[in-house]
Amino acid sequence: PFDVLVVGGGPAGAAAAIYAARKGIRTGVAAERFGGQVLDTMAIENFISVPHTEGPKLAAALEQHVREYDVDVMNLQRATGLVPAREPGGLVEVTLENGATLKSKTVILSTGARWRQMGVPGEDQYRNKGVAYCPHCDGPLFKGKRVAVIGGGNSGVEAAIDLAGIVAHVTLVEFDDKLRADEVLQRKLRSLSNVDIVLSGQTTEVLGDGQKVTGLSYKDRVGGDLHRVELEGVFVQIGLLPNTEWLKGTLELSPRGEIVIDDRGATSLPGVFAAGDATTVPYKQIVIAMGAGSTAALGAFDHLIRHSAP
Ligand code: FAD
């Protein structure tokens, strides 16, 4: 069995694996797609000490760094179940889609998350070419330009306020007939002179010239007419879904499905830790996921030295 088995190979999982392996303990990583969301990213400009990199390059560097150590990397492996230890200090089991079972004294869950998509024409085609999901990451790329934010919940309204300070103009489009964000955020949003708010707006298409985004069309759900806005960017803020469906019923999840962790990365199950976008950690970012992965690995190591037979 492993001492530490990491499930997920994004920034959180890679950091956890390196921190665990550096303790000289048996470490494995099972990942559906090593690199995680980073693989889907183009420019990364907030990975501190690296002013500019690209997703696939960072993903390759993550894997290369992990492979510097004696880590059993199991790529293209999807976990489908978690079986808690039968007795205190016992082995935790992770079942894989291929039918195999991996056993470990501790497990670190770092299966990340995915942005909910609008599912309209143009969204996929112009992803990273004007269609963005992360204002902290991509906001500065739209300095002085016009953007839309899709979604009027807390994350959409926060994004619109954030972007309004960087870009020339923001159009916020909400499907419902009212914003769902906290009142204090709504008040702040309404005070901004370069923001238009569209309610009852159903996005129908992201428009482009073949290379990049040039506009957005939406339907007025009350009057039924179609509108077109000329702009350069669309930030989709309709939800971040944690990849934790396979864990339902085995450990504590938040109402949003995030794995509930404490400040050492421990979950509600003894010996099971978690890190990164799949958890309740506030703010989902690469550097934050890496820090959290390191925390979870040190938490797991601490657990091992307290609970393993000498
Ligand atoms: P992820 O990167 O999501 O990795 C999850 C891992 O778990 C993957 O290996 C996945 O295959 C695996 N996995 C999932 N389910 C299972 C399963 N059942 N069994 C086995 N493995 C599984 N952040 C920044 O800091 N700067 C940026 O510029 C930036 N730009 C972004 C641009 C885009 C388009 C996107 C989508 C995100 C961006 N982010 C950016 C956010 C950043 O990518 C995430 O915060 C970060 O990758 C989270 O790391 P993670 O390890 O928690 O999860």
Residues whose N, C-alpha, C, O or C-beta is under 5 A from the ligand:
A	BS01	FAD	V7 G8 G9 G10 P11 A12 G13 A30 A31 E32 R33 F34 G35 G36 Q37 V38 D40 T41 A43 I44 E45 N46 Q77 R78 A79 S110 T111 G112 A113 C134 C137 N243 A275 G276 D277 A278 K284 Q285 I286 V287 A289
